[in-house]
Each structure stands twice: as C-alpha cells, then as structure tokens.
Amino acid sequence: MRILIIEDDREAREYLAKAFRESGHVADAAPDGLDGYALAREGAYDVLVVDRMLPKLDGLSLIRSLREQKVDTPAIILSALGQVDDRVKGLRAGGDDYLPKPYSFSELLARVEVLARRGTGAARGEPTSYTVGDLVLDRLSHRVTRGGQEIPLQPREFRLLEYLVRHAGQVVTRTMLLEHVWDYHFDPQTNVIDVHVSRLRSKIDKGFDRPLIHTIRGAGYMVRDTAK
C-alpha cells in the first residue's frame, strides 16, 4: 500500500512515515498543502493522510480541490478539532474518514487499511492484483504465487516486486526504485538495489523454467514474461 502523509509538523510527519514503513507500506510525505496537493494529483497513492491545519493550503481545501479535479483517492483527516461539526465539515469537504487528535497509530493504521480496501480496484480503475506470466501478486493480502506455489517475501521484497510488476514491460531505473521503494535519495550507483533485486530474483525465478526479472544493462531492471 502506498500512502501520502501531508503534515506540517516535522516530528509527527517523520513518526508517521517511519511507522507506516515499519508496517510494510510505502510512505511519502509532504510538509504543506500545496506540495501535498501536487503529489496527490498524480493519483499514485492508495490513501491520503491529511492534517487539517496546513500552511499554504489547508487540509479541507486540499481535499475539496482534489475532488473537483476528479481525484478520488481515499483520504483520512487528522485534526485536533474533534467536535461533531468539525467532523461533518471534513466529510462534506470530501474526506472519507476523520480521526481526532490525539490518536493511536494502531487505530490510524486500521482505518487506513479499511480505506485502501474500499478504494482499490474497479472503483478507482486500479487492479487489486497483478499477473505476469505465471506470477500473481495480490496487493490486498500481500500474497505472491508463481505457478500456484506461494512465495513468502519480506515487506521490502514485496514492495520491490510490486513496483516492478506495476511497470511490467518497462525499464525501471535504480533511481526510480530508490525513490519509490526506499523513499529516499542517494547515489544511484550504490549496490543496495542490485543486492535486493538479486535476493528477490532468487525467490521469484530460481527453480522455474524461465526468468521474469531481467537486468537491462546500463539502464535498470524489467519484469516481463518471455514465453510466447
């Protein structure tokens, strides 16, 4: 699951990003409403976690603008304003859920997972699973099978494979993987990507009649089925 956190408080933003990543999800973060709006408009997220009081563009205006632009990514609003009228305003602005502060991360995570299940699939035009050859990746259950055989993956391996199969047939660069799977930027010449892809390849391709993960020399990687 890919989550966008829009929160101006640095400590809260970093805490949420770390907690979601440790729970096996990909988390991006924005420090203000305008940056969050720009990222959310790309439509690449499963759920938005939006603080109500944001600089440059407040949370309710952000969500309302997204809905006007036909961006229907599920959004949960976080706010110290927890009265009934406040929650009603949040929902009427286009929010899908409203969680007053202070809150427990376990409750936030549960609510985010519910929103992701509601917002994934035909309603958003995105698949709940991906198939490449005899490989099937289920985004909701985090289950991967090949030839009917289940392949257990660690959270990072699952995110790496998910990003590759989302872009099946396309070259995925190391920089793209660093930004979208590791969520940070550093020298793309580092071998951390190669090490993780090698480990993933040993699980996905070893023992099967043809490889699905291919190295594109000088460019990056590609998942594709070469069977005709």
C-alpha positions as CSV (number, residue, x, y, z in Angstrom):
1,M,0.0,0.0,0.0
2,R,1.3,3.4,-0.9
3,I,0.4,6.3,1.5
4,L,0.9,10.0,1.2
5,I,1.2,11.9,4.5
6,I,0.5,15.6,4.4
7,E,1.6,17.0,7.7
8,D,3.4,20.3,8.6
9,D,4.7,19.1,12.0
10,R,8.1,17.6,11.2
11,E,8.2,15.3,14.2
12,A,4.7,14.0,13.5
13,R,5.4,13.6,9.8
14,E,8.6,11.6,10.3
15,Y,6.9,9.5,13.0
16,L,4.0,8.5,10.8
17,A,6.3,7.8,7.8
18,K,8.5,5.6,9.8
19,A,5.6,3.8,11.4
20,F,3.9,3.1,8.1
21,R,7.1,1.8,6.6
22,E,7.7,-0.5,9.5
23,S,4.2,-1.8,8.9
24,G,5.2,-2.9,5.4
25,H,3.9,0.0,3.4
26,V,5.4,2.7,1.2
27,A,5.0,6.2,2.7
28,D,5.7,9.6,1.0
29,A,5.4,12.8,2.9
30,A,4.7,16.5,2.2
31,P,5.2,19.4,4.6
32,D,2.4,21.7,3.4
33,G,-0.9,21.7,1.5
34,L,0.5,22.9,-1.9
35,D,3.2,20.2,-2.0
36,G,0.7,17.6,-0.8
37,Y,-1.8,18.7,-3.4
38,A,0.7,18.4,-6.2
39,L,1.8,14.9,-5.2
40,A,-1.8,13.7,-4.6
41,R,-2.9,14.9,-8.1
42,E,-0.6,12.3,-9.6
43,G,-3.0,9.7,-8.4
44,A,-0.3,7.2,-7.4
45,Y,-1.5,6.7,-3.8
46,D,-3.9,4.2,-2.2
47,V,-4.7,6.5,0.8
48,L,-4.0,10.1,1.8
49,V,-3.4,11.0,5.4
50,V,-4.1,14.8,5.7
51,D,-3.7,17.1,8.6
52,R,-6.5,19.6,8.7
53,M,-4.4,22.7,9.7
54,L,-1.8,23.0,6.9
55,P,0.3,26.0,5.7
56,K,-0.3,27.3,2.1
57,L,-3.4,25.2,1.6
58,D,-5.5,23.9,4.5
59,G,-6.5,20.2,4.5
60,L,-10.1,20.7,3.8
61,S,-9.4,23.0,0.8
62,L,-6.8,20.5,-0.4
63,I,-9.3,17.6,-0.4
64,R,-12.1,19.7,-1.9
65,S,-9.8,20.7,-4.8
66,L,-8.8,17.1,-5.4
67,R,-12.4,16.1,-5.6
68,E,-13.1,18.9,-8.1
69,Q,-10.2,17.6,-10.2
70,K,-11.8,14.1,-10.1
71,V,-9.0,12.7,-7.9
72,D,-10.9,10.2,-5.7
73,T,-8.0,8.7,-3.6
74,P,-9.5,7.9,-0.2
75,A,-8.4,10.5,2.4
76,I,-8.4,10.4,6.2
77,I,-8.3,13.8,8.0
78,L,-6.3,14.2,11.2
79,S,-7.2,17.1,13.4
80,A,-7.2,18.5,17.0
81,L,-10.7,19.8,16.1
82,G,-12.8,16.8,17.0
83,Q,-16.3,18.1,17.6
84,V,-19.2,16.8,15.6
85,D,-19.5,19.9,13.5
86,D,-15.7,19.7,12.7
87,R,-16.0,16.1,11.6
88,V,-19.1,16.9,9.5
89,K,-17.2,19.7,7.7
90,G,-14.3,17.3,7.0
91,L,-16.6,14.7,5.5
92,R,-18.5,17.2,3.4
93,A,-15.3,18.6,2.0
94,G,-14.7,15.1,0.5
95,G,-12.8,13.3,3.3
96,D,-13.6,9.6,3.7
97,D,-12.7,9.4,7.4
98,Y,-11.9,11.8,10.3
99,L,-9.7,10.9,13.2
100,P,-9.4,13.5,16.1
101,K,-6.0,14.0,17.8
102,P,-4.6,12.6,19.9
103,Y,-4.9,9.1,18.3
104,S,-3.2,5.8,18.5
105,F,-1.2,4.7,15.4
106,S,-2.8,1.2,15.6
107,E,-6.2,2.8,15.1
108,L,-4.9,5.1,12.3
109,L,-3.3,2.1,10.6
110,A,-6.6,0.1,10.8
111,R,-8.6,2.9,9.4
112,V,-6.1,3.5,6.5
113,E,-6.2,-0.2,5.6
114,V,-10.0,-0.1,5.5
115,L,-9.9,2.9,3.2
116,A,-7.4,1.2,1.0
117,R,-9.7,-1.9,0.6
118,R,-12.6,0.3,-0.2
119,G,-10.7,2.5,-2.7
120,T,-8.7,-0.2,-4.5
121,G,-9.9,-2.0,-7.6
122,A,-12.6,-1.3,-10.1
123,A,-13.9,1.8,-8.3
124,R,-10.6,3.5,-8.9
125,G,-9.7,1.8,-12.0
126,E,-6.7,0.0,-10.4
127,P,-6.3,-3.7,-10.1
128,T,-6.1,-5.5,-6.7
129,S,-3.6,-7.9,-8.2
130,Y,-1.0,-8.1,-11.0
131,T,-0.2,-11.1,-13.2
132,V,2.9,-11.5,-15.2
133,G,3.1,-15.0,-16.8
134,D,2.5,-17.5,-14.1
135,L,3.3,-14.9,-11.3
136,V,0.4,-13.4,-9.4
137,L,0.9,-10.6,-6.8
138,D,-2.2,-9.8,-4.6
139,R,-1.9,-6.3,-3.3
140,L,-4.6,-6.7,-0.6
141,S,-3.4,-10.0,1.0
142,H,0.3,-9.3,0.2
143,R,0.5,-12.8,-1.2
144,V,2.7,-13.8,-4.1
145,T,2.4,-17.1,-6.1
146,R,4.2,-18.4,-9.1
147,G,2.8,-21.5,-10.9
148,G,0.4,-21.9,-8.0
149,Q,3.3,-22.1,-5.5
150,E,3.3,-19.4,-2.7
151,I,6.5,-17.4,-2.4
152,P,7.0,-15.8,1.0
153,L,8.5,-12.3,0.8
154,Q,9.7,-9.8,3.3
155,P,7.9,-6.4,3.3
156,R,10.7,-4.7,1.4
157,E,10.9,-7.5,-1.2
158,F,7.1,-7.3,-1.7
159,R,7.3,-3.5,-2.3
160,L,10.1,-4.0,-4.7
161,L,8.3,-6.7,-6.7
162,E,5.1,-4.7,-6.6
163,Y,6.8,-1.7,-8.2
164,L,8.4,-3.8,-10.8
165,V,5.2,-5.6,-11.8
166,R,3.3,-2.4,-11.8
167,H,5.7,-1.4,-14.6
168,A,5.9,-4.8,-16.3
169,G,7.4,-4.4,-19.8
170,Q,9.0,-1.1,-18.9
171,V,12.6,-0.3,-17.8
172,V,12.7,0.6,-14.1
173,T,15.9,2.5,-13.2
174,R,17.7,2.3,-9.9
175,T,16.8,5.9,-9.1
176,M,13.1,5.1,-9.6
177,L,13.4,2.2,-7.1
178,L,15.3,4.3,-4.6
179,E,12.6,7.0,-4.7
180,H,9.5,4.8,-4.8
181,V,10.5,1.7,-2.8
182,W,13.1,3.1,-0.3
183,D,11.6,6.6,-0.1
184,Y,14.9,8.5,0.0
185,H,17.5,9.8,-2.4
186,F,21.2,8.9,-2.6
187,D,23.8,7.9,-5.1
188,P,22.1,5.6,-7.6
189,Q,25.4,3.9,-8.1
190,T,25.2,2.2,-4.7
191,N,24.8,-1.6,-4.9
192,V,21.9,-1.7,-2.4
193,I,19.4,-2.1,-5.3
194,D,21.4,-4.8,-7.0
195,V,21.7,-6.8,-3.8
196,H,17.9,-6.6,-3.1
197,V,17.0,-7.4,-6.7
198,S,19.4,-10.4,-6.6
199,R,17.7,-11.7,-3.5
200,L,14.3,-11.2,-5.0
201,R,15.3,-12.9,-8.2
202,S,16.5,-16.0,-6.2
203,K,13.0,-16.3,-4.8
204,I,10.9,-15.4,-7.9
205,D,13.0,-17.1,-10.7
206,K,15.0,-19.9,-9.1
207,G,13.6,-23.3,-9.9
208,F,11.3,-22.1,-12.7
209,D,11.7,-22.7,-16.4
210,R,12.2,-19.0,-17.4
211,P,13.2,-15.8,-15.6
212,L,10.7,-12.9,-15.1
213,I,13.2,-10.4,-13.7
214,H,15.6,-9.1,-16.2
215,T,18.6,-6.8,-15.9
216,I,18.8,-4.1,-18.6
217,R,22.4,-3.4,-18.8
218,G,23.2,0.3,-18.2
219,A,19.6,1.1,-17.5
220,G,18.0,-0.9,-14.7
221,Y,15.5,-3.8,-14.5
222,M,12.4,-5.0,-16.2
223,V,9.8,-7.6,-15.3
224,R,8.5,-9.4,-18.4
225,D,7.4,-12.8,-19.5
226,T,9.4,-14.0,-22.5
227,A,7.1,-17.0,-23.2
228,K,5.2,-16.8,-26.5
